[in-house]
Amino acid sequence: MIYIDTSFLAPAYVVDQHTPVVLARLAATPEVLLTPFNRSEAANAIFRQAFLGKLSLAEVIRSWMTFESDCATGVWRPVAFPAAAWETCSDLARRFAPTLGVRTLDSLHVACALELRAERFWTFDDRQARLAEAVGLDTNP
């Protein structure tokens, strides 16, 4: 099982420099977890493109509809947000914020991956990748 953060999820729906890598990995991956946390971050990442002027509102709506369709057809494996992730997030902050400079969302994504027993953690965020590796998650494809 693979856990992804927003930096990996968003390029599947909003084209950027990471999109080719994301699409290639997803094509070869049987099971990618998606929590309500991922879903809410995806909504913000996609719809924020209109505010930034990178996409029109019609384009972000189309991107969101594609995401919704992928959710409905099983591209993502929906899982509940693990309640224990909150305490794990706090623990990761205490252990790694002083040395890695991780932020709450960095810790929360890694905490979710740990609590869901993901085997791999995919991100383009260097700080998150360092945290994931520090706790033993595989960040390689």
C-alpha positions as CSV (number, residue, x, y, z in Angstrom):
1,M,0.0,0.0,0.0
2,I,1.1,3.5,-0.8
3,Y,0.3,6.8,0.9
4,I,0.6,10.0,-1.1
5,D,0.7,13.6,0.0
6,T,-0.8,16.5,-1.8
7,S,2.4,17.3,-3.7
8,F,2.0,13.9,-5.3
9,L,-1.8,13.9,-5.7
10,A,-2.4,17.3,-7.2
11,P,-0.2,16.8,-10.3
12,A,-2.5,14.0,-11.3
13,Y,-5.2,16.6,-11.9
14,V,-3.3,19.9,-12.4
15,V,-0.5,19.6,-14.9
16,D,3.0,20.7,-13.6
17,Q,6.5,19.4,-13.8
18,H,5.7,16.4,-11.7
19,T,2.7,15.2,-13.7
20,P,4.7,12.7,-16.0
21,V,6.2,11.0,-13.0
22,V,2.9,10.9,-11.1
23,L,1.0,9.4,-14.0
24,A,3.7,6.8,-14.7
25,R,3.8,5.7,-11.0
26,L,0.1,5.5,-10.8
27,A,-0.2,3.4,-13.9
28,A,2.0,0.8,-12.3
29,T,0.6,0.9,-8.8
30,P,-2.2,-1.4,-7.6
31,E,-3.2,0.4,-4.4
32,V,-2.9,4.0,-3.4
33,L,-4.7,5.1,-0.2
34,L,-6.9,8.2,0.0
35,T,-8.1,9.6,3.3
36,P,-10.6,12.4,3.7
37,F,-7.6,14.5,4.6
38,N,-6.1,13.8,1.2
39,R,-9.4,14.6,-0.4
40,S,-9.7,18.0,1.4
41,E,-6.2,18.9,0.5
42,A,-6.8,17.9,-3.2
43,A,-9.9,20.2,-3.3
44,N,-7.8,23.1,-2.0
45,A,-4.9,22.4,-4.3
46,I,-7.1,22.1,-7.4
47,F,-9.5,25.0,-6.7
48,R,-6.7,27.3,-5.6
49,Q,-5.4,27.2,-9.2
50,A,-8.2,29.6,-10.1
51,F,-7.1,32.1,-7.4
52,L,-3.5,31.9,-8.6
53,G,-4.6,32.5,-12.2
54,K,-3.1,29.3,-13.4
55,L,-6.4,27.8,-14.5
56,S,-9.9,29.2,-15.2
57,L,-12.7,28.2,-12.9
58,A,-14.1,26.0,-15.7
59,E,-10.7,24.2,-15.9
60,V,-10.5,23.6,-12.1
61,I,-14.1,22.3,-12.1
62,R,-13.2,19.9,-14.9
63,S,-10.1,18.8,-12.9
64,W,-12.2,18.3,-9.8
65,M,-14.8,16.3,-11.7
66,T,-12.0,14.0,-13.1
67,F,-10.8,13.5,-9.5
68,E,-14.3,12.7,-8.4
69,S,-14.7,10.2,-11.2
70,D,-11.4,8.6,-10.3
71,C,-12.6,8.3,-6.7
72,A,-15.9,6.7,-7.9
73,T,-14.2,4.2,-10.2
74,G,-11.6,3.0,-7.7
75,V,-8.5,4.7,-8.9
76,W,-7.9,5.5,-5.2
77,R,-8.5,3.2,-2.3
78,P,-10.6,5.1,0.1
79,V,-9.7,4.7,3.8
80,A,-10.9,6.4,6.9
81,F,-8.7,9.0,8.6
82,P,-6.9,7.1,11.4
83,A,-7.9,8.7,14.7
84,A,-4.5,7.8,16.2
85,A,-2.8,9.9,13.6
86,W,-3.3,13.0,15.8
87,E,-1.2,11.7,18.6
88,T,1.4,10.2,16.2
89,C,1.6,13.6,14.6
90,S,2.3,15.2,17.9
91,D,5.0,12.7,18.6
92,L,6.6,13.2,15.3
93,A,6.6,17.0,15.9
94,R,8.3,16.5,19.2
95,R,10.9,14.1,17.8
96,F,11.6,15.7,14.4
97,A,10.6,19.4,14.2
98,P,13.7,20.5,16.1
99,T,16.0,18.8,13.6
100,L,14.1,18.5,10.3
101,G,11.9,21.6,10.6
102,V,8.7,19.7,9.8
103,R,5.4,21.5,9.9
104,T,2.1,20.1,11.2
105,L,0.8,19.0,7.8
106,D,4.2,17.2,7.1
107,S,3.8,15.3,10.4
108,L,0.1,14.6,9.9
109,H,0.7,13.1,6.4
110,V,3.5,10.9,7.7
111,A,1.4,10.0,10.8
112,C,-1.4,8.9,8.6
113,A,0.9,6.7,6.5
114,L,2.3,5.1,9.7
115,E,-1.1,4.5,11.2
116,L,-2.5,3.0,8.0
117,R,0.6,0.8,7.8
118,A,1.5,2.0,4.3
119,E,4.5,0.4,2.8
120,R,5.6,3.4,0.8
121,F,5.2,7.2,1.0
122,W,5.3,9.3,-2.1
123,T,5.9,13.0,-2.0
124,F,7.8,15.7,-3.9
125,D,8.2,17.7,-0.6
126,D,11.8,17.3,0.5
127,R,11.0,18.0,4.2
128,Q,8.2,15.4,4.2
129,A,10.4,12.8,2.5
130,R,13.1,13.3,5.1
131,L,10.6,12.7,7.8
132,A,9.1,9.7,6.1
133,E,12.5,8.2,5.7
134,A,13.5,9.0,9.3
135,V,10.6,6.8,10.5
136,G,11.3,4.0,8.1
137,L,8.9,4.6,5.3
138,D,10.1,3.8,1.8
139,T,9.9,6.9,-0.4
140,N,11.2,5.3,-3.6
141,P,8.9,4.3,-6.5
